[in-house]
Amino acid sequence: MNLLIVVGILIALIGVIAIYDARPLTKKLFGFGDQNEASLGLKIVGFILVVIGGLVIYLNIQ
């Protein structure tokens, strides 16, 4: 397997974990008033990471 494919898989995995665990992570890291905004931001960052990881994988398979 190519090294860049492994890196793409890891980036996508971190993004999926950020999306799935956004609420528990924000409960640990932020105060009550900031949880909704932080959770939304973490989900957006996770989505962007999944897209970047998918593009890295897709462009290296061809």
N, CA, C and O atoms as a GROMACS GRO file, in nm:
protein
  248
    1MET      N    1   0.083  -0.117   0.000
    1MET     CA    2   0.000   0.000   0.000
    1MET      C    3   0.088   0.124   0.000
    1MET      O    4   0.194   0.128   0.062
    2ASN      N    5   0.043   0.223  -0.069
    2ASN     CA    6   0.117   0.347  -0.081
    2ASN      C    7   0.108   0.426   0.051
    2ASN      O    8   0.006   0.421   0.120
    3LEU      N    9   0.213   0.496   0.085
    3LEU     CA   10   0.216   0.572   0.209
    3LEU      C   11   0.110   0.682   0.210
    3LEU      O   12   0.049   0.707   0.314
    4LEU      N   13   0.088   0.747   0.097
    4LEU     CA   14  -0.012   0.853   0.093
    4LEU      C   15  -0.154   0.800   0.112
    4LEU      O   16  -0.240   0.871   0.164
    5ILE      N   17  -0.180   0.678   0.070
    5ILE     CA   18  -0.311   0.618   0.093
    5ILE      C   19  -0.333   0.596   0.242
    5ILE      O   20  -0.442   0.621   0.294
    6VAL      N   21  -0.230   0.550   0.312
    6VAL     CA   22  -0.239   0.531   0.457
    6VAL      C   23  -0.262   0.665   0.526
    6VAL      O   24  -0.342   0.674   0.620
    7VAL      N   25  -0.192   0.769   0.482
    7VAL     CA   26  -0.210   0.902   0.540
    7VAL      C   27  -0.354   0.951   0.515
    7VAL      O   28  -0.416   1.009   0.604
    8GLY      N   29  -0.406   0.928   0.395
    8GLY     CA   30  -0.544   0.967   0.364
    8GLY      C   31  -0.645   0.894   0.451
    8GLY      O   32  -0.743   0.953   0.495
    9ILE      N   33  -0.620   0.765   0.475
    9ILE     CA   34  -0.710   0.688   0.561
    9ILE      C   35  -0.706   0.742   0.703
    9ILE      O   36  -0.810   0.754   0.768
   10LEU      N   37  -0.587   0.776   0.752
   10LEU     CA   38  -0.576   0.831   0.888
   10LEU      C   39  -0.645   0.966   0.901
   10LEU      O   40  -0.710   0.994   1.001
   11ILE      N   41  -0.631   1.052   0.799
   11ILE     CA   42  -0.696   1.182   0.802
   11ILE      C   43  -0.848   1.164   0.802
   11ILE      O   44  -0.918   1.231   0.878
   12ALA      N   45  -0.898   1.075   0.718
   12ALA     CA   46  -1.042   1.050   0.714
   12ALA      C   47  -1.091   0.990   0.846
   12ALA      O   48  -1.200   1.023   0.892
   13LEU      N   49  -1.011   0.903   0.906
   13LEU     CA   50  -1.048   0.843   1.034
   13LEU      C   51  -1.057   0.947   1.144
   13LEU      O   52  -1.149   0.944   1.226
   14ILE      N   53  -0.963   1.038   1.148
   14ILE     CA   54  -0.967   1.146   1.248
   14ILE      C   55  -1.091   1.233   1.226
   14ILE      O   56  -1.154   1.276   1.323
   15GLY      N   57  -1.126   1.258   1.101
   15GLY     CA   58  -1.247   1.336   1.071
   15GLY      C   59  -1.373   1.267   1.116
   15GLY      O   60  -1.462   1.332   1.171
   16VAL      N   61  -1.383   1.137   1.095
   16VAL     CA   62  -1.501   1.062   1.137
   16VAL      C   63  -1.511   1.060   1.290
   16VAL      O   64  -1.620   1.075   1.345
   17ILE      N   65  -1.399   1.043   1.356
   17ILE     CA   66  -1.401   1.045   1.503
   17ILE      C   67  -1.442   1.183   1.554
   17ILE      O   68  -1.515   1.193   1.652
   18ALA      N   69  -1.396   1.289   1.488
   18ALA     CA   70  -1.433   1.424   1.529
   18ALA      C   71  -1.582   1.448   1.511
   18ALA      O   72  -1.645   1.515   1.594
   19ILE      N   73  -1.640   1.394   1.405
   19ILE     CA   74  -1.784   1.410   1.384
   19ILE      C   75  -1.862   1.330   1.486
   19ILE      O   76  -1.957   1.381   1.547
   20TYR      N   77  -1.824   1.205   1.506
   20TYR     CA   78  -1.900   1.116   1.593
   20TYR      C   79  -1.890   1.157   1.740
   20TYR      O   80  -1.990   1.151   1.812
   21ASP      N   81  -1.774   1.199   1.785
   21ASP     CA   82  -1.753   1.232   1.926
   21ASP      C   83  -1.751   1.381   1.953
   21ASP      O   84  -1.689   1.425   2.050
   22ALA      N   85  -1.815   1.460   1.870
   22ALA     CA   86  -1.811   1.606   1.888
   22ALA      C   87  -1.874   1.648   2.020
   22ALA      O   88  -1.816   1.729   2.092
   23ARG      N   89  -1.989   1.595   2.052
   23ARG     CA   90  -2.058   1.636   2.176
   23ARG      C   91  -1.982   1.593   2.301
   23ARG      O   92  -1.964   1.676   2.390
   24PRO      N   93  -1.937   1.467   2.313
   24PRO     CA   94  -1.860   1.432   2.434
   24PRO      C   95  -1.728   1.509   2.447
   24PRO      O   96  -1.687   1.542   2.558
   25LEU      N   97  -1.662   1.536   2.334
   25LEU     CA   98  -1.538   1.612   2.342
   25LEU      C   99  -1.561   1.755   2.388
   25LEU      O  100  -1.482   1.808   2.466
   26THR      N  101  -1.668   1.816   2.341
   26THR     CA  102  -1.695   1.954   2.383
   26THR      C  103  -1.741   1.961   2.528
   26THR      O  104  -1.717   2.062   2.595
   27LYS      N  105  -1.805   1.858   2.578
   27LYS     CA  106  -1.843   1.857   2.720
   27LYS      C  107  -1.720   1.855   2.808
   27LYS      O  108  -1.720   1.914   2.916
   28LYS      N  109  -1.614   1.787   2.764
   28LYS     CA  110  -1.491   1.781   2.842
   28LYS      C  111  -1.409   1.910   2.832
   28LYS      O  112  -1.344   1.950   2.928
   29LEU      N  113  -1.411   1.974   2.713
   29LEU     CA  114  -1.317   2.082   2.687
   29LEU      C  115  -1.372   2.223   2.708
   29LEU      O  116  -1.295   2.315   2.734
   30PHE      N  117  -1.504   2.241   2.697
   30PHE     CA  118  -1.560   2.376   2.699
   30PHE      C  119  -1.666   2.389   2.807
   30PHE      O  120  -1.718   2.290   2.859
   31GLY      N  121  -1.697   2.515   2.842
   31GLY     CA  122  -1.804   2.544   2.936
   31GLY      C  123  -1.940   2.522   2.871
   31GLY      O  124  -1.950   2.495   2.752
   32PHE      N  125  -2.043   2.535   2.952
   32PHE     CA  126  -2.178   2.504   2.904
   32PHE      C  127  -2.223   2.597   2.792
   32PHE      O  128  -2.290   2.551   2.700
   33GLY      N  129  -2.188   2.723   2.796
   33GLY     CA  130  -2.233   2.818   2.695
   33GLY      C  131  -2.169   2.798   2.559
   33GLY      O  132  -2.226   2.835   2.457
   34ASP      N  133  -2.051   2.740   2.558
   34ASP     CA  134  -1.978   2.724   2.433
   34ASP      C  135  -1.995   2.588   2.369
   34ASP      O  136  -1.938   2.563   2.263
   35GLN      N  137  -2.071   2.499   2.430
   35GLN     CA  138  -2.078   2.361   2.379
   35GLN      C  139  -2.142   2.351   2.242
   35GLN      O  140  -2.095   2.276   2.157
   36ASN      N  141  -2.249   2.425   2.219
   36ASN     CA  142  -2.318   2.414   2.090
   36ASN      C  143  -2.231   2.466   1.975
   36ASN      O  144  -2.222   2.403   1.870
   37GLU      N  145  -2.168   2.580   1.996
   37GLU     CA  146  -2.084   2.635   1.891
   37GLU      C  147  -1.961   2.548   1.868
   37GLU      O  148  -1.920   2.527   1.753
   38ALA      N  149  -1.902   2.498   1.975
   38ALA     CA  150  -1.784   2.414   1.961
   38ALA      C  151  -1.818   2.281   1.895
   38ALA      O  152  -1.741   2.229   1.815
   39SER      N  153  -1.933   2.226   1.928
   39SER     CA  154  -1.975   2.100   1.867
   39SER      C  155  -1.998   2.118   1.717
   39SER      O  156  -1.957   2.033   1.637
   40LEU      N  157  -2.061   2.226   1.678
   40LEU     CA  158  -2.083   2.254   1.537
   40LEU      C  159  -1.950   2.274   1.465
   40LEU      O  160  -1.930   2.221   1.356
   41GLY      N  161  -1.860   2.350   1.524
   41GLY     CA  162  -1.730   2.372   1.464
   41GLY      C  163  -1.650   2.244   1.450
   41GLY      O  164  -1.582   2.224   1.349
   42LEU      N  165  -1.657   2.158   1.550
   42LEU     CA  166  -1.584   2.031   1.544
   42LEU      C  167  -1.641   1.939   1.437
   42LEU      O  168  -1.567   1.867   1.371
   43LYS      N  169  -1.773   1.943   1.419
   43LYS     CA  170  -1.834   1.862   1.314
   43LYS      C  171  -1.798   1.914   1.175
   43LYS      O  172  -1.777   1.836   1.083
   44ILE      N  173  -1.790   2.045   1.160
   44ILE     CA  174  -1.750   2.102   1.031
   44ILE      C  175  -1.605   2.068   1.000
   44ILE      O  176  -1.573   2.030   0.888
   45VAL      N  177  -1.518   2.080   1.099
   45VAL     CA  178  -1.376   2.045   1.080
   45VAL      C  179  -1.363   1.896   1.047
   45VAL      O  180  -1.283   1.858   0.962
   46GLY      N  181  -1.441   1.813   1.115
   46GLY     CA  182  -1.439   1.670   1.086
   46GLY      C  183  -1.483   1.639   0.945
   46GLY      O  184  -1.424   1.554   0.878
   47PHE      N  185  -1.586   1.707   0.899
   47PHE     CA  186  -1.634   1.686   0.762
   47PHE      C  187  -1.527   1.726   0.660
   47PHE      O  188  -1.505   1.657   0.561
   48ILE      N  189  -1.462   1.839   0.685
   48ILE     CA  190  -1.356   1.884   0.595
   48ILE      C  191  -1.240   1.784   0.593
   48ILE      O  192  -1.183   1.757   0.487
   49LEU      N  193  -1.206   1.728   0.710
   49LEU     CA  194  -1.100   1.628   0.715
   49LEU      C  195  -1.138   1.502   0.640
   49LEU      O  196  -1.053   1.442   0.573
   50VAL      N  197  -1.264   1.460   0.650
   50VAL     CA  198  -1.309   1.342   0.576
   50VAL      C  199  -1.298   1.366   0.426
   50VAL      O  200  -1.254   1.278   0.352
   51VAL      N  201  -1.338   1.483   0.380
   51VAL     CA  202  -1.330   1.515   0.238
   51VAL      C  203  -1.184   1.518   0.192
   51VAL      O  204  -1.152   1.465   0.085
   52ILE      N  205  -1.096   1.579   0.269
   52ILE     CA  206  -0.954   1.585   0.232
   52ILE      C  207  -0.894   1.445   0.230
   52ILE      O  208  -0.821   1.411   0.137
   53GLY      N  209  -0.924   1.365   0.331
   53GLY     CA  210  -0.873   1.228   0.333
   53GLY      C  211  -0.925   1.146   0.217
   53GLY      O  212  -0.850   1.068   0.158
   54GLY      N  213  -1.052   1.164   0.183
   54GLY     CA  214  -1.108   1.093   0.068
   54GLY      C  215  -1.043   1.136  -0.062
   54GLY      O  216  -1.019   1.052  -0.149
   55LEU      N  217  -1.016   1.263  -0.076
   55LEU     CA  218  -0.949   1.311  -0.198
   55LEU      C  219  -0.806   1.258  -0.208
   55LEU      O  220  -0.761   1.222  -0.317
   56VAL      N  221  -0.736   1.252  -0.096
   56VAL     CA  222  -0.600   1.198  -0.098
   56VAL      C  223  -0.603   1.052  -0.140
   56VAL      O  224  -0.521   1.009  -0.221
   57ILE      N  225  -0.697   0.976  -0.086
   57ILE     CA  226  -0.709   0.835  -0.123
   57ILE      C  227  -0.746   0.822  -0.271
   57ILE      O  228  -0.685   0.744  -0.344
   58TYR      N  229  -0.845   0.898  -0.314
   58TYR     CA  230  -0.894   0.888  -0.451
   58TYR      C  231  -0.786   0.925  -0.553
   58TYR      O  232  -0.772   0.858  -0.655
   59LEU      N  233  -0.712   1.030  -0.525
   59LEU     CA  234  -0.611   1.074  -0.621
   59LEU      C  235  -0.489   0.984  -0.626
   59LEU      O  236  -0.416   0.985  -0.725
   60ASN      N  237  -0.465   0.906  -0.520
   60ASN     CA  238  -0.350   0.817  -0.519
   60ASN      C  239  -0.382   0.678  -0.569
   60ASN      O  240  -0.290   0.602  -0.600
   61ILE      N  241  -0.507   0.642  -0.579
   61ILE     CA  242  -0.543   0.511  -0.630
   61ILE      C  243  -0.530   0.511  -0.782
   61ILE      O  244  -0.493   0.409  -0.841
   62GLN      N  245  -0.560   0.622  -0.845
   62GLN     CA  246  -0.556   0.626  -0.991
   62GLN      C  247  -0.417   0.622  -1.046
   62GLN      O  248  -0.398   0.625  -1.168
   0.00000   0.00000   0.00000
